[in-house]
Amino acid sequence: MSKLSFVYNRHSVRKFKKFAVAEEDIREIIKAATYAPSGKNAQNWHFVVIKNEGKINKIAEIIEDKTHELAKLADKEDLKKNLLKYLHYHTFFKYAPVLILVFAGPYPIPACDILMAANKTEEANRILKAAPGIQNIGAAMENLLLAAASLGYGTCWMTGPNYATSEIEQYIGFKKEGYSLVAMTPLGVPEESELKSPTRKELDEVLTIID
Ligand SMILES: Cc1cc2nc3c(=O)[nH]c(=O)nc-3n(C[C@H](O)[C@H](O)[C@H](O)COP(=O)(O)O)c2cc1C
């Protein structure tokens, strides 16, 4: 067994058993998420856990409604088709026992502020493109997913439904100054025991070692 099996055992899970998740396990998983590294130890994350079946369903419904609203707006048939074909991938969590909403808070970048004030927008944008504040959230999210998998739970990192974040925020009524919803994941016992991930690119295609 690989020493890294905790990495290889994580897969995106989109079907869950009806079992509830113990609050103790939820807390342990979120604690693991908060042990992720973050720039200047900013910890600019907040996790909102929804366990209520009706509320999880309503969030899926909000995304579905928003998807159809956007589809109506589309001026090209292929754009509309491309949006609608992912609807399932944006709403499948409706049958999960838990939904975790991940919020990102402010992450000041003084160098960026200085460059902006000096009208060096191109240089500032280069820093912003690397989205350091959001990298913190990505690190927390991956910790969360790995911790959940290690405890036998399934998750699926989701940003696809982000076009409905303002409606979701409004519905759940969670407010924290400067924070906004950036990702979500369902959490539950996977329905299938033989989980697989899609294939990966060959290592040499994505790796360059410079001596
Ligand atoms: C930032 C991010 C956003 C994602 N958004 C979605 C999503 O909205 N819906 C979904 O079903 N999967 C989503 N995924 C899961 C990916 O499809 C999945 O990670 C990828 O296909 C590799 O499969 P694996 O996670 O099983 O290894 C997302 C993954 C990441 C990292």
The ligand as a Gaussian input file, in Angstrom:
#p B3LYP/6-31G(d) Opt

LIG

0 1
 C      -12.204000      23.957000      -8.293000
 C      -13.018000      22.725000      -8.622000
 C      -14.342000      22.856000      -9.016000
 C      -15.122000      21.726000      -9.280000
 N      -16.455000      21.895000      -9.578000
 C      -17.231000      20.809000      -9.749000
 C      -18.629000      20.959000      -9.924000
 O      -19.176000      22.048000      -9.912000
 N      -19.377000      19.841000     -10.092000
 C      -18.813000      18.577000     -10.085000
 O      -19.550000      17.601000     -10.248000
 N      -17.482000      18.407000      -9.913000
 C      -16.678000      19.481000      -9.719000
 N      -15.334000      19.323000      -9.487000
 C      -14.778000      17.961000      -9.407000
 C      -13.913000      17.624000     -10.620000
 O      -14.734000      17.322000     -11.720000
 C      -13.015000      16.411000     -10.255000
 O      -12.188000      16.777000      -9.189000
 C      -12.135000      15.965000     -11.423000
 O      -12.908000      15.477000     -12.470000
 C      -11.157000      14.841000     -10.973000
 O      -11.859000      13.764000     -10.399000
 P      -11.566000      13.268000      -8.902000
 O      -11.892000      14.404000      -7.977000
 O      -12.471000      12.083000      -8.689000
 O      -10.121000      12.884000      -8.805000
 C      -14.541000      20.434000      -9.209000
 C      -13.203000      20.306000      -8.811000
 C      -12.461000      21.426000      -8.505000
 C      -11.031000      21.256000      -8.032000

